[in-house]
């Protein structure tokens, strides 16, 4: 009877889903009384079918239960096994239909509604051909029980996984991707981490002395050098290509490491794609991850190498891998300061755990370290760090100003820059992701204590030692999210490490099961991760070869406007109030040419728009005519890095980039990233000390009068311009820029 009860409820739910699908073709009509309402109130009446669906649920559930009981009585229960299979199959279909309906209710995209239609049609076919469907499932189940392991399955899964990773990550239309960044986010995320620091290095400036490198010295240096030598030049397009190559390599290295530590290709396959889902396709990566270099594997690349070396060391006992992990931790600090310090701290904790593990377990693979080895392992990261810095910085490494500048950006974040208390994130629509931020550190701590308990009970194995180190790494790395709580799930940036620990625990739990149930567990995990990946909106937005749209950069169904915005393109500025704008822009025009997705028929038009709007030929000619290749050019403008790269000139200001990018025809002042009065004074002192002959500014800054609000909202830029205009006057004009000459 219990199977019949369950089946009748499932049938009732399906009837409601079918009614919901049909209701999309027949909108509900207002009742006659509505037309008697005053017009003031009539617009608030929205007819719906919800009460009808409730009645349908009750009637369908009771009717199907009575019908099924009568049918079962007539057959006298001879097909109980068939009933169980049919109920399970119906449950799967109901879950699928509910999933599509939920997605449609959240995103309102036809894709999910079409999925509901297909699922309902498929459910009808299953009911018609239920004997055949159940026979096929029974056969599949029988083969799953009897199937012998295939000799070459691991090889094919490994090769297939590596190919699939590359296909998921890679964006074929790189120029279109950069064009979407330009039109949507205006490249300021690329400028924040990578491009200005990379160009400053290539142009001959010293990072940390002449120009800021916010996240660390090594990453922009390496990317700029690699693209310059192997891709034919350091450009925004080549930088994205480099990020994609690094991302593919990152997941390949992790895939190899997971195969080693999990000792099972199937579980490694599940873990790497769970990690890909958590890291690559979460809400923080909207609309796709390469818009934000700071959340890509470019930033986290060396944790894959670090953990691979820890795994190789614990499995082989060879010291060269431990020395390698120590060196990688030091180089990581040079590469990206914050993540490097988290990794270095995790390495030191690993050394302590390793010694405790050997003392309590008497490991046959690992031996206790000698005092000289411990000292060397503790010092090696700092030797590698200082050596790497000396190669790039030279004698500046020994200057106090260099170290002051390196600590300055860290102090901004410690002060709470661009963040708020974590409790402040518990607001709609970010409640769930904000609440999860409180859950994850508790999970990490619980798992670490579990491994610590096994260590103290002398039951921990070598691979468990790596998992304990991974939990320490996750706990320490969570410091970043606690410091920068900003409604984004940045706790998922260590997605592969999280996946490794979770899958390792699932593997340990299922280790005592029979072969059949282990296969079921792998199959269930694999299917769940596949569904969770391909149905998440970030996966659908990612413009890889799996994207449904022929124009994934501009397609209105694929694209999604940010919360509270009318479009993704120009979303930062399109709603800016006219009352706070200048009467005209630097061209003397009122038209600002702010575009939305609807302004482009296809991605080709978007690429053409990008080429046109990033062409600073006249302004580049102006800069080149007044400066030489060796000059450091003071430029105060949006897209300052793009302009100086086209002009092949060195940047002048330390805070580079300094002006946040906005469309160049805007009738407003942009904001800067000077932050403090000390930073502003540093740039003014630099002008006062070096007295450059020319300073180049956007012509928009010369428009007057400026709104009084700018004295508050743009205080730093107004003060900087006031100093410049007091000592410089207009000498010559380009298209969007004006050259000011010292008085």
Buried (B, 14 or more C-beta within 10 A) or exposed (E): EEBBBBBBBBBBBBBBBBBBBEBEEEEEEEEEEEEEEEEEEEEEEEEEBEEEBEEBBEEBBEBBBEEBBEEBEEEEEEEEEBBBBBBBBBBEBBEBBBBBBEBBEEBEBEBBBEBBBEBBEEBEEBBEEBEEBBEEBEEEEEEEEEEEEEEEEBEEBBEEBBEBBBEBBBBEBBBBBBBBBBBBBBBBBBBBBBBBBBBBBBBEBBBBBBBBBBBBBBBBBBBBBBBBEEBEEBBBBBBBBBBBBBBBBBBBBBBBBBBBBBEBBBBBBBBBBBBBBBBBBBBBBBBBBBBBBBBBBBBBBBBBBBBBBBBBBBBEBEBEBBBBBBBBBBBBBBBBBBBBBBBBBBBBBBBEBBBBBBEBBEBEEBEEBEEEBEEBBEEBBBEBBBBBBEEBBEEBBEEEEBEEBBEBBBEBBEEEEEBEEBEEBBEEEBEEBBEEBEEBBEBBBEBBEBBBEBBEEEEBBBBBBBBBBBBBBBBBBBBBBBBBBBBBBBBBBBBBBBBBBBBBBBBEEBEEEEEEEBBBBBEEBBEEBEEBBEBBBBBBBBBBEEBEBEBBBBBBEBBBBEEEBEBBBBBBBBEBEEEBBBEBBBEEEEEBBBBBBEBBEEBBBBBEBBEEBBEBEEBBEBBBEBBEEEBBBBBBBBBBBBBBBBBEBBBBBBBBBBBBBBBBBBBBBBEBBBBEEEBBBBBBEBBEEEEBBBBBBBBBBBBEEBBEEBEEBBBBBBBBBEBBBEBBEEBBBBBBBBBBBBE
